[in-house]
Amino acid sequence: MYCFENRGEEVGVTLHHPHGQVYAFPFVPPRTSRLLARAHAHRASTGRNLFDDLVASELAEFAVHLQVLPVGRGPGEVKFVAGTESAAGVWSNDVLPEVAAGRLRRE
């Protein structure tokens, strides 16, 4: 399950008020899978919780983790990358497969 909040026209939302979205996948998203593997490896090597250690490190250094995700799919691309794509590594398509197949048949 992946939860996030959309807010602001600058990120390409269609609803102009803050609103949340919840995605449920029948699999563990790639980024989450890598993060869990790192957490398990950290626990195995240190006996501690990776996320507790990260927060403690940030507090000790007065640092804050900032992750900047690009909003465009690529140069010249006008469609914004969805939250599931940029943060979970799960790519979605806003065109039904049947519609895409029909377009390919006409070309």
Gaussian input, Z-matrix of N, CA and C with variables (Angstrom, degrees):
# hf/3-21g

backbone

0 1
 N
 C     1     B1
 C     2     B2     1     A1
 N     3     B3     2     A2     1     D1
 C     4     B4     3     A3     2     D2
 C     5     B5     4     A4     3     D3
 N     6     B6     5     A5     4     D4
 C     7     B7     6     A6     5     D5
 C     8     B8     7     A7     6     D6
 N     9     B9     8     A8     7     D7
 C    10    B10     9     A9     8     D8
 C    11    B11    10    A10     9     D9
 N    12    B12    11    A11    10    D10
 C    13    B13    12    A12    11    D11
 C    14    B14    13    A13    12    D12
 N    15    B15    14    A14    13    D13
 C    16    B16    15    A15    14    D14
 C    17    B17    16    A16    15    D15
 N    18    B18    17    A17    16    D16
 C    19    B19    18    A18    17    D17
 C    20    B20    19    A19    18    D18
 N    21    B21    20    A20    19    D19
 C    22    B22    21    A21    20    D20
 C    23    B23    22    A22    21    D21
 N    24    B24    23    A23    22    D22
 C    25    B25    24    A24    23    D23
 C    26    B26    25    A25    24    D24
 N    27    B27    26    A26    25    D25
 C    28    B28    27    A27    26    D26
 C    29    B29    28    A28    27    D27
 N    30    B30    29    A29    28    D28
 C    31    B31    30    A30    29    D29
 C    32    B32    31    A31    30    D30
 N    33    B33    32    A32    31    D31
 C    34    B34    33    A33    32    D32
 C    35    B35    34    A34    33    D33
 N    36    B36    35    A35    34    D34
 C    37    B37    36    A36    35    D35
 C    38    B38    37    A37    36    D36
 N    39    B39    38    A38    37    D37
 C    40    B40    39    A39    38    D38
 C    41    B41    40    A40    39    D39
 N    42    B42    41    A41    40    D40
 C    43    B43    42    A42    41    D41
 C    44    B44    43    A43    42    D42
 N    45    B45    44    A44    43    D43
 C    46    B46    45    A45    44    D44
 C    47    B47    46    A46    45    D45
 N    48    B48    47    A47    46    D46
 C    49    B49    48    A48    47    D47
 C    50    B50    49    A49    48    D48
 N    51    B51    50    A50    49    D49
 C    52    B52    51    A51    50    D50
 C    53    B53    52    A52    51    D51
 N    54    B54    53    A53    52    D52
 C    55    B55    54    A54    53    D53
 C    56    B56    55    A55    54    D54
 N    57    B57    56    A56    55    D55
 C    58    B58    57    A57    56    D56
 C    59    B59    58    A58    57    D57
 N    60    B60    59    A59    58    D58
 C    61    B61    60    A60    59    D59
 C    62    B62    61    A61    60    D60
 N    63    B63    62    A62    61    D61
 C    64    B64    63    A63    62    D62
 C    65    B65    64    A64    63    D63
 N    66    B66    65    A65    64    D64
 C    67    B67    66    A66    65    D65
 C    68    B68    67    A67    66    D66
 N    69    B69    68    A68    67    D67
 C    70    B70    69    A69    68    D68
 C    71    B71    70    A70    69    D69
 N    72    B72    71    A71    70    D70
 C    73    B73    72    A72    71    D71
 C    74    B74    73    A73    72    D72
 N    75    B75    74    A74    73    D73
 C    76    B76    75    A75    74    D74
 C    77    B77    76    A76    75    D75
 N    78    B78    77    A77    76    D76
 C    79    B79    78    A78    77    D77
 C    80    B80    79    A79    78    D78
 N    81    B81    80    A80    79    D79
 C    82    B82    81    A81    80    D80
 C    83    B83    82    A82    81    D81
 N    84    B84    83    A83    82    D82
 C    85    B85    84    A84    83    D83
 C    86    B86    85    A85    84    D84
 N    87    B87    86    A86    85    D85
 C    88    B88    87    A87    86    D86
 C    89    B89    88    A88    87    D87
 N    90    B90    89    A89    88    D88
 C    91    B91    90    A90    89    D89
 C    92    B92    91    A91    90    D90
 N    93    B93    92    A92    91    D91
 C    94    B94    93    A93    92    D92
 C    95    B95    94    A94    93    D93
 N    96    B96    95    A95    94    D94
 C    97    B97    96    A96    95    D95
 C    98    B98    97    A97    96    D96
 N    99    B99    98    A98    97    D97
 C   100   B100    99    A99    98    D98
 C   101   B101   100   A100    99    D99
 N   102   B102   101   A101   100   D100
 C   103   B103   102   A102   101   D101
 C   104   B104   103   A103   102   D102
 N   105   B105   104   A104   103   D103
 C   106   B106   105   A105   104   D104
 C   107   B107   106   A106   105   D105
 N   108   B108   107   A107   106   D106
 C   109   B109   108   A108   107   D107
 C   110   B110   109   A109   108   D108
 N   111   B111   110   A110   109   D109
 C   112   B112   111   A111   110   D110
 C   113   B113   112   A112   111   D111
 N   114   B114   113   A113   112   D112
 C   115   B115   114   A114   113   D113
 C   116   B116   115   A115   114   D114
 N   117   B117   116   A116   115   D115
 C   118   B118   117   A117   116   D116
 C   119   B119   118   A118   117   D117
 N   120   B120   119   A119   118   D118
 C   121   B121   120   A120   119   D119
 C   122   B122   121   A121   120   D120
 N   123   B123   122   A122   121   D121
 C   124   B124   123   A123   122   D122
 C   125   B125   124   A124   123   D123
 N   126   B126   125   A125   124   D124
 C   127   B127   126   A126   125   D125
 C   128   B128   127   A127   126   D126
 N   129   B129   128   A128   127   D127
 C   130   B130   129   A129   128   D128
 C   131   B131   130   A130   129   D129
 N   132   B132   131   A131   130   D130
 C   133   B133   132   A132   131   D131
 C   134   B134   133   A133   132   D132
 N   135   B135   134   A134   133   D133
 C   136   B136   135   A135   134   D134
 C   137   B137   136   A136   135   D135
 N   138   B138   137   A137   136   D136
 C   139   B139   138   A138   137   D137
 C   140   B140   139   A139   138   D138
 N   141   B141   140   A140   139   D139
 C   142   B142   141   A141   140   D140
 C   143   B143   142   A142   141   D141
 N   144   B144   143   A143   142   D142
 C   145   B145   144   A144   143   D143
 C   146   B146   145   A145   144   D144
 N   147   B147   146   A146   145   D145
 C   148   B148   147   A147   146   D146
 C   149   B149   148   A148   147   D147
 N   150   B150   149   A149   148   D148
 C   151   B151   150   A150   149   D149
 C   152   B152   151   A151   150   D150
 N   153   B153   152   A152   151   D151
 C   154   B154   153   A153   152   D152
 C   155   B155   154   A154   153   D153
 N   156   B156   155   A155   154   D154
 C   157   B157   156   A156   155   D155
 C   158   B158   157   A157   156   D156
 N   159   B159   158   A158   157   D157
 C   160   B160   159   A159   158   D158
 C   161   B161   160   A160   159   D159
 N   162   B162   161   A161   160   D160
 C   163   B163   162   A162   161   D161
 C   164   B164   163   A163   162   D162
 N   165   B165   164   A164   163   D163
 C   166   B166   165   A165   164   D164
 C   167   B167   166   A166   165   D165
 N   168   B168   167   A167   166   D166
 C   169   B169   168   A168   167   D167
 C   170   B170   169   A169   168   D168
 N   171   B171   170   A170   169   D169
 C   172   B172   171   A171   170   D170
 C   173   B173   172   A172   171   D171
 N   174   B174   173   A173   172   D172
 C   175   B175   174   A174   173   D173
 C   176   B176   175   A175   174   D174
 N   177   B177   176   A176   175   D175
 C   178   B178   177   A177   176   D176
 C   179   B179   178   A178   177   D177
 N   180   B180   179   A179   178   D178
 C   181   B181   180   A180   179   D179
 C   182   B182   181   A181   180   D180
 N   183   B183   182   A182   181   D181
 C   184   B184   183   A183   182   D182
 C   185   B185   184   A184   183   D183
 N   186   B186   185   A185   184   D184
 C   187   B187   186   A186   185   D185
 C   188   B188   187   A187   186   D186
 N   189   B189   188   A188   187   D187
 C   190   B190   189   A189   188   D188
 C   191   B191   190   A190   189   D189
 N   192   B192   191   A191   190   D190
 C   193   B193   192   A192   191   D191
 C   194   B194   193   A193   192   D192
 N   195   B195   194   A194   193   D193
 C   196   B196   195   A195   194   D194
 C   197   B197   196   A196   195   D195
 N   198   B198   197   A197   196   D196
 C   199   B199   198   A198   197   D197
 C   200   B200   199   A199   198   D198
 N   201   B201   200   A200   199   D199
 C   202   B202   201   A201   200   D200
 C   203   B203   202   A202   201   D201
 N   204   B204   203   A203   202   D202
 C   205   B205   204   A204   203   D203
 C   206   B206   205   A205   204   D204
 N   207   B207   206   A206   205   D205
 C   208   B208   207   A207   206   D206
 C   209   B209   208   A208   207   D207
 N   210   B210   209   A209   208   D208
 C   211   B211   210   A210   209   D209
 C   212   B212   211   A211   210   D210
 N   213   B213   212   A212   211   D211
 C   214   B214   213   A213   212   D212
 C   215   B215   214   A214   213   D213
 N   216   B216   215   A215   214   D214
 C   217   B217   216   A216   215   D215
 C   218   B218   217   A217   216   D216
 N   219   B219   218   A218   217   D217
 C   220   B220   219   A219   218   D218
 C   221   B221   220   A220   219   D219
 N   222   B222   221   A221   220   D220
 C   223   B223   222   A222   221   D221
 C   224   B224   223   A223   222   D222
 N   225   B225   224   A224   223   D223
 C   226   B226   225   A225   224   D224
 C   227   B227   226   A226   225   D225
 N   228   B228   227   A227   226   D226
 C   229   B229   228   A228   227   D227
 C   230   B230   229   A229   228   D228
 N   231   B231   230   A230   229   D229
 C   232   B232   231   A231   230   D230
 C   233   B233   232   A232   231   D231
 N   234   B234   233   A233   232   D232
 C   235   B235   234   A234   233   D233
 C   236   B236   235   A235   234   D234
 N   237   B237   236   A236   235   D235
 C   238   B238   237   A237   236   D236
 C   239   B239   238   A238   237   D237
 N   240   B240   239   A239   238   D238
 C   241   B241   240   A240   239   D239
 C   242   B242   241   A241   240   D240
 N   243   B243   242   A242   241   D241
 C   244   B244   243   A243   242   D242
 C   245   B245   244   A244   243   D243
 N   246   B246   245   A245   244   D244
 C   247   B247   246   A246   245   D245
 C   248   B248   247   A247   246   D246
 N   249   B249   248   A248   247   D247
 C   250   B250   249   A249   248   D248
 C   251   B251   250   A250   249   D249
 N   252   B252   251   A251   250   D250
 C   253   B253   252   A252   251   D251
 C   254   B254   253   A253   252   D252
 N   255   B255   254   A254   253   D253
 C   256   B256   255   A255   254   D254
 C   257   B257   256   A256   255   D255
 N   258   B258   257   A257   256   D256
 C   259   B259   258   A258   257   D257
 C   260   B260   259   A259   258   D258
 N   261   B261   260   A260   259   D259
 C   262   B262   261   A261   260   D260
 C   263   B263   262   A262   261   D261
 N   264   B264   263   A263   262   D262
 C   265   B265   264   A264   263   D263
 C   266   B266   265   A265   264   D264
 N   267   B267   266   A266   265   D265
 C   268   B268   267   A267   266   D266
 C   269   B269   268   A268   267   D267
 N   270   B270   269   A269   268   D268
 C   271   B271   270   A270   269   D269
 C   272   B272   271   A271   270   D270
 N   273   B273   272   A272   271   D271
 C   274   B274   273   A273   272   D272
 C   275   B275   274   A274   273   D273
 N   276   B276   275   A275   274   D274
 C   277   B277   276   A276   275   D275
 C   278   B278   277   A277   276   D276
 N   279   B279   278   A278   277   D277
 C   280   B280   279   A279   278   D278
 C   281   B281   280   A280   279   D279
 N   282   B282   281   A281   280   D280
 C   283   B283   282   A282   281   D281
 C   284   B284   283   A283   282   D282
 N   285   B285   284   A284   283   D283
 C   286   B286   285   A285   284   D284
 C   287   B287   286   A286   285   D285
 N   288   B288   287   A287   286   D286
 C   289   B289   288   A288   287   D287
 C   290   B290   289   A289   288   D288
 N   291   B291   290   A290   289   D289
 C   292   B292   291   A291   290   D290
 C   293   B293   292   A292   291   D291
 N   294   B294   293   A293   292   D292
 C   295   B295   294   A294   293   D293
 C   296   B296   295   A295   294   D294
 N   297   B297   296   A296   295   D295
 C   298   B298   297   A297   296   D296
 C   299   B299   298   A298   297   D297
 N   300   B300   299   A299   298   D298
 C   301   B301   300   A300   299   D299
 C   302   B302   301   A301   300   D300
 N   303   B303   302   A302   301   D301
 C   304   B304   303   A303   302   D302
 C   305   B305   304   A304   303   D303
 N   306   B306   305   A305   304   D304
 C   307   B307   306   A306   305   D305
 C   308   B308   307   A307   306   D306
 N   309   B309   308   A308   307   D307
 C   310   B310   309   A309   308   D308
 C   311   B311   310   A310   309   D309
 N   312   B312   311   A311   310   D310
 C   313   B313   312   A312   311   D311
 C   314   B314   313   A313   312   D312
 N   315   B315   314   A314   313   D313
 C   316   B316   315   A315   314   D314
 C   317   B317   316   A316   315   D315
 N   318   B318   317   A317   316   D316
 C   319   B319   318   A318   317   D317
 C   320   B320   319   A319   318   D318

   B1=1.4320
   B2=1.5293
   B3=1.3195
   B4=1.4578
   B5=1.5235
   B6=1.3113
   B7=1.4664
   B8=1.5180
   B9=1.3202
   B10=1.4604
   B11=1.5200
   B12=1.3174
   B13=1.4621
   B14=1.5174
   B15=1.3196
   B16=1.4658
   B17=1.5220
   B18=1.3127
   B19=1.4636
   B20=1.5148
   B21=1.3224
   B22=1.4582
   B23=1.5138
   B24=1.3266
   B25=1.4593
   B26=1.5250
   B27=1.3405
   B28=1.4621
   B29=1.5268
   B30=1.3179
   B31=1.4589
   B32=1.5176
   B33=1.3301
   B34=1.4507
   B35=1.5139
   B36=1.3406
   B37=1.4593
   B38=1.5216
   B39=1.3250
   B40=1.4580
   B41=1.5216
   B42=1.3308
   B43=1.4594
   B44=1.5254
   B45=1.3024
   B46=1.4604
   B47=1.5259
   B48=1.3198
   B49=1.4569
   B50=1.5313
   B51=1.3266
   B52=1.4696
   B53=1.5293
   B54=1.3075
   B55=1.4562
   B56=1.5219
   B57=1.2917
   B58=1.4546
   B59=1.5146
   B60=1.3134
   B61=1.4529
   B62=1.5205
   B63=1.3143
   B64=1.4553
   B65=1.5193
   B66=1.3182
   B67=1.4607
   B68=1.5138
   B69=1.3206
   B70=1.4561
   B71=1.5234
   B72=1.3154
   B73=1.4564
   B74=1.5200
   B75=1.3200
   B76=1.4661
   B77=1.5335
   B78=1.3291
   B79=1.4621
   B80=1.5194
   B81=1.3128
   B82=1.4654
   B83=1.5290
   B84=1.3381
   B85=1.4696
   B86=1.5340
   B87=1.3361
   B88=1.4718
   B89=1.5317
   B90=1.3218
   B91=1.4714
   B92=1.5223
   B93=1.3197
   B94=1.4557
   B95=1.5199
   B96=1.3146
   B97=1.4600
   B98=1.5264
   B99=1.3400
   B100=1.4716
   B101=1.5275
   B102=1.3223
   B103=1.4612
   B104=1.5278
   B105=1.3137
   B106=1.4631
   B107=1.5234
   B108=1.3352
   B109=1.4687
   B110=1.5256
   B111=1.3268
   B112=1.4649
   B113=1.5281
   B114=1.3365
   B115=1.4686
   B116=1.5252
   B117=1.3415
   B118=1.4680
   B119=1.5312
   B120=1.3253
   B121=1.4702
   B122=1.5267
   B123=1.3096
   B124=1.4664
   B125=1.5286
   B126=1.3315
   B127=1.4682
   B128=1.5284
   B129=1.3468
   B130=1.4685
   B131=1.5250
   B132=1.3323
   B133=1.4684
   B134=1.5250
   B135=1.3353
   B136=1.4704
   B137=1.5212
   B138=1.3260
   B139=1.4588
   B140=1.5165
   B141=1.3361
   B142=1.4671
   B143=1.5299
   B144=1.3332
   B145=1.4554
   B146=1.5285
   B147=1.3059
   B148=1.4657
   B149=1.5229
   B150=1.3251
   B151=1.4600
   B152=1.5282
   B153=1.3319
   B154=1.4693
   B155=1.5309
   B156=1.3287
   B157=1.4672
   B158=1.5264
   B159=1.3189
   B160=1.4727
   B161=1.5252
   B162=1.3244
   B163=1.4689
   B164=1.5236
   B165=1.3220
   B166=1.4700
   B167=1.5219
   B168=1.3256
   B169=1.4563
   B170=1.5275
   B171=1.3407
   B172=1.4610
   B173=1.5225
   B174=1.3262
   B175=1.4592
   B176=1.5207
   B177=1.3213
   B178=1.4595
   B179=1.5218
   B180=1.3355
   B181=1.4680
   B182=1.5264
   B183=1.3168
   B184=1.4598
   B185=1.5208
   B186=1.3098
   B187=1.4665
   B188=1.5172
   B189=1.2864
   B190=1.4530
   B191=1.5157
   B192=1.3138
   B193=1.4662
   B194=1.5192
   B195=1.3057
   B196=1.4601
   B197=1.5130
   B198=1.3162
   B199=1.4537
   B200=1.5155
   B201=1.3233
   B202=1.4573
   B203=1.5186
   B204=1.3116
   B205=1.4582
   B206=1.5239
   B207=1.3314
   B208=1.4645
   B209=1.5260
   B210=1.3273
   B211=1.4564
   B212=1.5206
   B213=1.3159
   B214=1.4568
   B215=1.5071
   B216=1.3233
   B217=1.4654
   B218=1.5197
   B219=1.3153
   B220=1.4488
   B221=1.5130
   B222=1.3321
   B223=1.4664
   B224=1.5232
   B225=1.3128
   B226=1.4554
   B227=1.5159
   B228=1.3124
   B229=1.4642
   B230=1.5249
   B231=1.3221
   B232=1.4575
   B233=1.5191
   B234=1.3254
   B235=1.4582
   B236=1.5240
   B237=1.3066
   B238=1.4565
   B239=1.5212
   B240=1.3022
   B241=1.4556
   B242=1.5238
   B243=1.3139
   B244=1.4580
   B245=1.5218
   B246=1.3201
   B247=1.4564
   B248=1.5151
   B249=1.3315
   B250=1.4690
   B251=1.5178
   B252=1.3242
   B253=1.4574
   B254=1.5219
   B255=1.3217
   B256=1.4597
   B257=1.5245
   B258=1.3036
   B259=1.4591
   B260=1.5233
   B261=1.3217
   B262=1.4687
   B263=1.5191
   B264=1.3369
   B265=1.4588
   B266=1.5118
   B267=1.3264
   B268=1.4675
   B269=1.5190
   B270=1.3124
   B271=1.4599
   B272=1.5145
   B273=1.3134
   B274=1.4630
   B275=1.5212
   B276=1.2886
   B277=1.4581
   B278=1.5148
   B279=1.3223
   B280=1.4571
   B281=1.5294
   B282=1.3293
   B283=1.4582
   B284=1.5209
   B285=1.3231
   B286=1.4593
   B287=1.5259
   B288=1.3296
   B289=1.4674
   B290=1.5260
   B291=1.3280
   B292=1.4645
   B293=1.5251
   B294=1.3368
   B295=1.4655
   B296=1.5245
   B297=1.3328
   B298=1.4660
   B299=1.5255
   B300=1.3348
   B301=1.4683
   B302=1.5197
   B303=1.3322
   B304=1.4646
   B305=1.5166
   B306=1.3068
   B307=1.4702
   B308=1.5236
   B309=1.3251
   B310=1.4599
   B311=1.5387
   B312=1.3217
   B313=1.4559
   B314=1.5232
   B315=1.3244
   B316=1.4735
   B317=1.5219
   B318=1.3281
   B319=1.4720
   B320=1.4863
   A1=108.02
   A2=116.33
   A3=121.74
   A4=108.09
   A5=117.09
   A6=122.70
   A7=109.33
   A8=116.89
   A9=120.04
   A10=109.97
   A11=115.27
   A12=121.39
   A13=109.77
   A14=115.19
   A15=121.71
   A16=108.13
   A17=115.36
   A18=118.35
   A19=108.95
   A20=115.31
   A21=121.48
   A22=114.75
   A23=115.16
   A24=121.35
   A25=111.83
   A26=117.15
   A27=120.84
   A28=112.98
   A29=118.56
   A30=120.48
   A31=112.03
   A32=116.78
   A33=120.78
   A34=116.29
   A35=117.44
   A36=118.50
   A37=110.28
   A38=116.33
   A39=120.41
   A40=111.51
   A41=116.96
   A42=121.35
   A43=107.34
   A44=117.33
   A45=120.07
   A46=114.52
   A47=117.85
   A48=120.44
   A49=107.99
   A50=117.71
   A51=119.02
   A52=110.22
   A53=116.74
   A54=121.01
   A55=109.24
   A56=114.86
   A57=120.22
   A58=112.30
   A59=114.87
   A60=121.71
   A61=108.11
   A62=115.50
   A63=121.87
   A64=107.38
   A65=116.47
   A66=122.07
   A67=107.89
   A68=116.59
   A69=121.58
   A70=107.22
   A71=116.70
   A72=122.26
   A73=109.50
   A74=117.42
   A75=119.63
   A76=111.52
   A77=116.84
   A78=122.77
   A79=108.20
   A80=116.82
   A81=121.28
   A82=107.01
   A83=118.30
   A84=120.55
   A85=111.69
   A86=117.29
   A87=121.23
   A88=114.37
   A89=118.07
   A90=119.48
   A91=110.86
   A92=117.07
   A93=120.72
   A94=110.41
   A95=116.82
   A96=121.24
   A97=111.18
   A98=116.65
   A99=120.13
   A100=110.99
   A101=116.51
   A102=120.77
   A103=110.99
   A104=117.10
   A105=120.36
   A106=111.35
   A107=117.13
   A108=120.30
   A109=110.38
   A110=116.88
   A111=120.16
   A112=111.27
   A113=115.90
   A114=119.31
   A115=110.75
   A116=116.65
   A117=120.06
   A118=110.89
   A119=117.03
   A120=120.71
   A121=110.36
   A122=117.33
   A123=121.74
   A124=110.07
   A125=116.44
   A126=120.70
   A127=110.28
   A128=116.01
   A129=120.10
   A130=111.63
   A131=117.28
   A132=119.41
   A133=113.86
   A134=117.75
   A135=119.80
   A136=113.59
   A137=116.81
   A138=120.35
   A139=112.77
   A140=116.31
   A141=120.37
   A142=110.90
   A143=114.11
   A144=122.50
   A145=109.34
   A146=117.37
   A147=122.04
   A148=111.92
   A149=116.95
   A150=120.01
   A151=111.56
   A152=116.97
   A153=119.63
   A154=110.33
   A155=115.88
   A156=120.04
   A157=111.85
   A158=117.11
   A159=119.96
   A160=111.00
   A161=116.54
   A162=119.97
   A163=110.00
   A164=117.80
   A165=121.11
   A166=110.74
   A167=116.77
   A168=120.92
   A169=111.18
   A170=116.30
   A171=119.77
   A172=111.24
   A173=117.37
   A174=120.28
   A175=111.25
   A176=117.27
   A177=121.45
   A178=111.63
   A179=115.84
   A180=120.37
   A181=112.43
   A182=116.74
   A183=121.78
   A184=110.32
   A185=115.16
   A186=121.33
   A187=109.35
   A188=114.99
   A189=121.23
   A190=107.70
   A191=116.11
   A192=120.71
   A193=108.45
   A194=116.12
   A195=121.55
   A196=108.35
   A197=115.79
   A198=120.42
   A199=107.78
   A200=116.54
   A201=121.54
   A202=107.84
   A203=114.88
   A204=120.49
   A205=109.07
   A206=118.08
   A207=119.54
   A208=110.77
   A209=116.44
   A210=119.64
   A211=113.03
   A212=118.74
   A213=120.44
   A214=111.86
   A215=116.06
   A216=120.22
   A217=110.84
   A218=117.98
   A219=121.36
   A220=110.15
   A221=117.79
   A222=120.57
   A223=111.12
   A224=116.27
   A225=121.36
   A226=114.68
   A227=117.93
   A228=122.02
   A229=108.50
   A230=116.44
   A231=119.62
   A232=113.63
   A233=118.61
   A234=120.38
   A235=109.66
   A236=115.20
   A237=120.14
   A238=110.34
   A239=115.56
   A240=121.05
   A241=107.71
   A242=116.38
   A243=121.03
   A244=110.48
   A245=116.30
   A246=120.66
   A247=112.86
   A248=116.22
   A249=118.50
   A250=110.87
   A251=116.64
   A252=120.32
   A253=111.58
   A254=116.14
   A255=118.93
   A256=113.16
   A257=118.29
   A258=119.64
   A259=114.51
   A260=117.88
   A261=119.43
   A262=112.18
   A263=117.35
   A264=119.79
   A265=112.74
   A266=116.63
   A267=121.88
   A268=107.36
   A269=116.08
   A270=120.83
   A271=110.61
   A272=114.79
   A273=120.53
   A274=108.75
   A275=115.49
   A276=120.97
   A277=108.25
   A278=117.03
   A279=119.84
   A280=112.26
   A281=116.65
   A282=121.87
   A283=108.00
   A284=116.30
   A285=119.25
   A286=110.20
   A287=118.41
   A288=120.86
   A289=112.77
   A290=116.84
   A291=120.14
   A292=111.65
   A293=116.35
   A294=120.63
   A295=110.11
   A296=116.87
   A297=120.57
   A298=110.72
   A299=117.29
   A300=120.60
   A301=110.61
   A302=116.90
   A303=120.32
   A304=112.11
   A305=116.91
   A306=121.21
   A307=110.82
   A308=116.24
   A309=120.27
   A310=110.82
   A311=118.07
   A312=121.03
   A313=111.42
   A314=117.15
   A315=120.85
   A316=111.72
   A317=118.57
   A318=121.12
   A319=112.27
   D1=138.76
   D2=-179.31
   D3=-131.19
   D4=122.46
   D5=-178.93
   D6=-116.29
   D7=139.09
   D8=174.02
   D9=-155.14
   D10=166.59
   D11=-179.18
   D12=-116.98
   D13=132.35
   D14=174.22
   D15=-96.88
   D16=136.50
   D17=172.00
   D18=-157.64
   D19=136.01
   D20=173.87
   D21=95.94
   D22=133.92
   D23=178.81
   D24=-61.99
   D25=-29.23
   D26=-176.75
   D27=-63.03
   D28=-17.98
   D29=176.96
   D30=-100.99
   D31=8.32
   D32=173.51
   D33=83.95
   D34=20.91
   D35=-179.87
   D36=-72.20
   D37=150.67
   D38=177.87
   D39=-93.81
   D40=-24.59
   D41=173.75
   D42=-97.86
   D43=129.45
   D44=-170.53
   D45=-87.66
   D46=1.97
   D47=174.47
   D48=-106.55
   D49=153.29
   D50=177.50
   D51=-58.16
   D52=134.99
   D53=179.16
   D54=-152.16
   D55=147.92
   D56=-178.74
   D57=-98.06
   D58=158.32
   D59=174.62
   D60=-134.53
   D61=146.72
   D62=178.01
   D63=-127.28
   D64=125.72
   D65=176.08
   D66=-112.39
   D67=133.57
   D68=174.84
   D69=-115.97
   D70=120.45
   D71=-179.46
   D72=-104.84
   D73=151.13
   D74=175.43
   D75=-83.73
   D76=19.68
   D77=-178.47
   D78=-154.45
   D79=167.82
   D80=175.33
   D81=-86.64
   D82=122.12
   D83=-179.35
   D84=-57.90
   D85=151.31
   D86=-176.64
   D87=-54.67
   D88=-46.58
   D89=-179.13
   D90=-64.27
   D91=-40.69
   D92=178.98
   D93=-65.21
   D94=-39.65
   D95=178.40
   D96=-61.43
   D97=-44.41
   D98=178.39
   D99=-65.36
   D100=-40.64
   D101=179.48
   D102=-63.94
   D103=-43.01
   D104=178.18
   D105=-64.39
   D106=-39.19
   D107=177.92
   D108=-62.11
   D109=-41.62
   D110=177.86
   D111=-65.60
   D112=-39.46
   D113=179.35
   D114=-64.65
   D115=-41.84
   D116=178.28
   D117=-65.43
   D118=-41.72
   D119=179.30
   D120=-64.22
   D121=-40.51
   D122=178.62
   D123=-62.82
   D124=-44.53
   D125=179.11
   D126=-62.53
   D127=-42.06
   D128=-178.87
   D129=-65.47
   D130=-36.77
   D131=-176.35
   D132=-88.02
   D133=-25.35
   D134=-176.09
   D135=-118.66
   D136=-21.10
   D137=-174.79
   D138=79.89
   D139=5.33
   D140=-177.16
   D141=-115.05
   D142=168.09
   D143=178.60
   D144=-85.26
   D145=124.72
   D146=-178.20
   D147=-57.07
   D148=-44.04
   D149=-175.17
   D150=-70.47
   D151=-36.64
   D152=173.88
   D153=-61.92
   D154=-42.28
   D155=179.84
   D156=-65.61
   D157=-38.57
   D158=178.49
   D159=-64.03
   D160=-45.92
   D161=179.84
   D162=-64.01
   D163=-43.57
   D164=179.27
   D165=-61.30
   D166=-40.76
   D167=179.41
   D168=-64.89
   D169=-43.46
   D170=179.32
   D171=-64.91
   D172=-39.65
   D173=178.97
   D174=-67.73
   D175=-39.48
   D176=-179.49
   D177=-66.53
   D178=-33.92
   D179=-177.86
   D180=-97.44
   D181=1.61
   D182=-173.88
   D183=53.58
   D184=38.55
   D185=-179.32
   D186=-109.37
   D187=154.66
   D188=176.67
   D189=-127.62
   D190=134.70
   D191=177.63
   D192=-76.70
   D193=126.20
   D194=177.80
   D195=-123.86
   D196=127.66
   D197=178.36
   D198=-117.66
   D199=120.04
   D200=179.56
   D201=-104.93
   D202=123.18
   D203=-179.15
   D204=-111.43
   D205=133.50
   D206=178.77
   D207=-66.46
   D208=144.61
   D209=-177.55
   D210=-93.77
   D211=-16.98
   D212=-179.75
   D213=-99.82
   D214=154.58
   D215=177.92
   D216=-73.31
   D217=-28.56
   D218=-179.36
   D219=174.44
   D220=175.67
   D221=179.77
   D222=-56.52
   D223=129.34
   D224=178.68
   D225=78.74
   D226=-1.02
   D227=-179.73
   D228=-88.53
   D229=129.03
   D230=-177.35
   D231=-95.43
   D232=-18.12
   D233=179.79
   D234=-77.26
   D235=132.69
   D236=178.49
   D237=-76.96
   D238=150.59
   D239=176.63
   D240=-78.04
   D241=131.04
   D242=179.47
   D243=-70.85
   D244=159.12
   D245=179.33
   D246=-58.24
   D247=-35.84
   D248=179.59
   D249=-67.55
   D250=-31.31
   D251=-179.11
   D252=-74.61
   D253=-48.14
   D254=-175.00
   D255=-78.01
   D256=-35.10
   D257=-174.47
   D258=-101.71
   D259=-26.02
   D260=-178.50
   D261=-107.05
   D262=-14.36
   D263=-178.43
   D264=75.37
   D265=22.42
   D266=179.27
   D267=-112.97
   D268=114.90
   D269=-176.46
   D270=-89.12
   D271=133.93
   D272=179.48
   D273=-116.42
   D274=161.59
   D275=-178.46
   D276=-125.35
   D277=130.14
   D278=-179.04
   D279=-89.80
   D280=10.40
   D281=176.50
   D282=-118.49
   D283=128.06
   D284=177.85
   D285=-63.41
   D286=144.28
   D287=-179.87
   D288=-54.55
   D289=-37.48
   D290=-179.96
   D291=-64.31
   D292=-38.44
   D293=178.94
   D294=-68.25
   D295=-44.29
   D296=178.33
   D297=-61.58
   D298=-41.80
   D299=178.76
   D300=-62.63
   D301=-41.58
   D302=177.53
   D303=-61.38
   D304=-40.60
   D305=177.70
   D306=-62.82
   D307=-42.30
   D308=179.71
   D309=-65.40
   D310=-37.41
   D311=179.47
   D312=-65.32
   D313=-34.05
   D314=-178.48
   D315=-76.00
   D316=-22.68
   D317=-176.45
   D318=-82.01

